[in-house]
Amino acid sequence: MAKIAGRHYEGFPTFAVVLLVVGIIWLLNDLNIIMVNIPWVPMVLIIVAIGMIYNRFKKA
């Protein structure tokens, strides 16, 4: 567990991983390496955010 400026950071960085994957897919799509139509990205981000909020309040 890392402690920075009085805050404790623990657990898996889910949001960071989701952003990384979405960014890579988006970049590969823009470079025409893969062809992906991603209309579901906002829904995935909303579901991940709801899960993170739920986990935050569940710990408290």
C-alpha positions in Angstrom: 0.0 0.0 0.0 1.4 3.4 -1.0 0.9 6.5 1.1 1.0 9.8 -0.7 0.1 13.1 1.1 -2.0 11.3 3.7 -4.0 9.2 1.3 -3.9 5.5 1.0 -3.9 3.9 -2.4 -4.7 0.2 -2.6 -6.5 -2.2 -5.0 -6.4 -2.7 -8.7 -6.5 0.5 -10.9 -9.6 -0.6 -12.8 -10.4 2.8 -14.3 -6.8 3.3 -15.5 -6.8 -0.1 -17.3 -10.2 0.6 -18.9 -8.9 3.9 -20.2 -5.7 2.3 -21.5 -7.6 -0.4 -23.4 -10.1 2.1 -24.8 -7.3 4.4 -25.9 -5.4 1.6 -27.6 -8.5 0.4 -29.4 -9.3 3.9 -30.5 -5.7 4.5 -31.7 -5.6 1.3 -33.7 -9.0 2.1 -35.2 -7.8 5.6 -36.2 -4.6 4.1 -37.8 -6.8 1.7 -39.8 -4.9 -1.3 -38.2 -8.2 -2.7 -36.9 -11.7 -1.7 -37.9 -13.9 -1.4 -34.9 -17.2 0.4 -34.5 -17.4 1.2 -30.7 -20.8 2.5 -29.9 -20.7 0.7 -26.5 -17.8 2.6 -25.0 -19.9 5.1 -23.0 -21.9 2.2 -21.5 -18.7 0.4 -20.5 -17.3 3.6 -18.8 -20.6 4.2 -17.0 -20.7 0.6 -15.8 -17.1 0.7 -14.6 -17.8 4.1 -12.8 -20.9 2.7 -11.1 -18.9 -0.3 -9.9 -16.1 1.9 -8.6 -18.6 4.1 -6.7 -20.3 1.0 -5.3 -17.0 -0.4 -4.1 -16.0 2.8 -2.5 -19.1 3.1 -0.4 -19.1 -0.6 0.4 -15.7 -0.3 2.1 -16.8 2.7 4.2 
